[in-house]
Amino acid sequence: MIRALRLLLGCGLFSAATALQGSAQEPVRYDISFENRAHHEAEITVTFSDLGSAPLELRMSRTSPGRYALHEFAKNVYNFRATGAGGRTVEVSRPDNHQWNVTGHGGAVTVTYTLYADRSDGTYTGIDRTHGHLNMPATFMWARGLESRAHELTVRIPEGSGWSVATQLAATTDPTRFTGRDLQYFLDSPTEVSDFWERGWDVDGQHVRVALHHAGTEAEAEEYALAVRAIVQASQNVYGELPTFDHGEYTFLADYLPWVNGDGMEHRNSTVLTSTGSLRTSMVNLLGTVAHEFFHAWNVERIRPTTLEPFDFEAANMSMELWFAEGFTSYFDDLILWRAGLIDDDDFAARMGGIANSVTNAPGRAFFSPVEMSMQAPFVDAATALDPNNRNNTFLSYYTWGSGVALGLDLMLRESFPGVTLDHVMRDMWRTHGLTEKSYAVSDIEAALARVSGDAVFAREFFDRYVRGKDAPDYAQLLAAVGIAVSASRPGEAWMAPLGQVSTSDGHAVVTGTPTLGSPLYGAGLDRNDRILSLDGRTLGPSLSPWDVLADHRPGDVISVRFESRGAEYEAQMTLSQDPKFTAQLETGGAFTAAERAFLSSWKGISKP
């Protein structure tokens, strides 16, 4: 997520301590070992030299590349100790929970601390008997004022473990020592230390490798690597070229184990991929994340929003462009799987129908546009809070809505501008903002659309309706042009709430989630944790469920509902409706016309330059 060459001018990482910096200064040196890995601990030593006399301000990050909410990594640090030059005693003070100030150090500081880490994903660090899965902001302290110095990492491999190191950090002649040219690059460089399986191949003079830590077979690993290779090629075809990777290498860091946490996180020259799913049972789902994260090597790592530039490690990062950075990437990950031959036409059609259904039926569209929804990321991106919220009705993920914007735009371009596709918009953004690494705003994406389509009016109206506005494209009409038919999921059946919002156990029917705005359940006044006692005058119990009652009715019927809410009983009238959810599938036989078949084929093919 980070521009490695940009210093942190203008954000929280830059302070008056910059006076500590000079030319050709000693790097910051990190050393990590795993003696107590059975209990998820690492021992970390950091050496800071050439400091002058100013106090040294040490920080643990509060955010991590690719995450937009706060994550308080300092909570996992203890046994902190610091000494000055020659081992002298220093004074340590704590201005806040994330900082240690060291004074009286004599120009050098050595810090040691213990890190507890038991979550392996794209944000946190996980340490156990099987590996050290390191996300740098969650692991290593850094010093204000030393941001432009090189940062070195030495990894102490446990004896007899068979572990080695995979990272986007630059290798040295010592296989356990690595370097990052500055703090930004170092913090953006996740590192896997384990007995991983590895495969690599060359693409246009650069090296791509898979470092896979899993419990499967060699044959499964080989199949996975071949699929990753196909994804790399299909992604490259969208843009016409690979990015120039630092050190000429890109690394997939994959942990597929029962004790890790599911995630995917992009970085400048690598990605973290974690899941409890195995290659044997979840191959296609895992490859979807691979496609998403690798597409980020262009879209968000180099085609980068101004609102995330530079990334702030001390505060939540808000962006107005995540519908494009994440949402368009979510659309392309399905498209890339399809083009790479990893899913078939029917699967792709169903996925496009799923996007269309989610966007069309989301009540959150009434409250925020895709731009405004992107700004909600600090509240939802793995953020935590104790109080209940109404996001079921007010939020539509910028991943989902952005993919819906992309789907609609791609089909509109293909239908109205012969020879023009969304691939061309991405290529324009790559040439204008990716290769140059000139950050962009929402208006720059509109300008790219105007250039590619040759129609500034179309571009402005599209953005006014679907990006700055809250409209959803007419997906049924757009998908019909490629032979994908949209139909109601349960035509003619009575419905009162989405699946999962009412649960039954021990003869009780309970509203388990916040009712969806516009649903019969919401209209009748029921809310989370209310207990439904009867429907249509029929008492619910072990032998009669809500679904039994609904089966005797049709959309439009009005029935009574008696329920208990916070200690009191109420009765209301409920007007049943038809489930608004729809499905999409390819037409078959004679219904699938030659024109539709040709349109579908062109969608699957590589767009001409």
Beta strands, then each sheet from edge to edge (+ up, - down):
strand 1: 28-33
strand 2: 41-48
strand 3: 56-59
strand 4: 77-84
strand 5: 91-93
strand 6: 99-103
strand 7: 109-116
strand 8: 126-127
strand 9: 131-134
strand 10: 142-143
strand 11: 151-155
strand 12: 164-167
strand 13: 170-171
strand 14: 177-180
strand 15: 191-194
strand 16: 197-203
strand 17: 206-214
strand 18: 249-256
strand 19: 263-266
strand 20: 270-275
strand 21: 484-488
strand 22: 502-505
strand 23: 508-511
strand 24: 531-535
strand 25: 538-539
strand 26: 558-565
strand 27: 568-575
strand 28: 582-586
sheet 1: 4+ 7- 2+ 1- 11- 14+ 13-
sheet 2: 5+ 6- 3+ 10-
sheet 3: 8+ 9- 15+ 12-
sheet 4: 16+ 17- 18- 20- 19+
sheet 5: 21+ 28-
sheet 6: 22+ 23- 24+ 25-
sheet 7: 22+ 23- 24+ 26- 27+
end
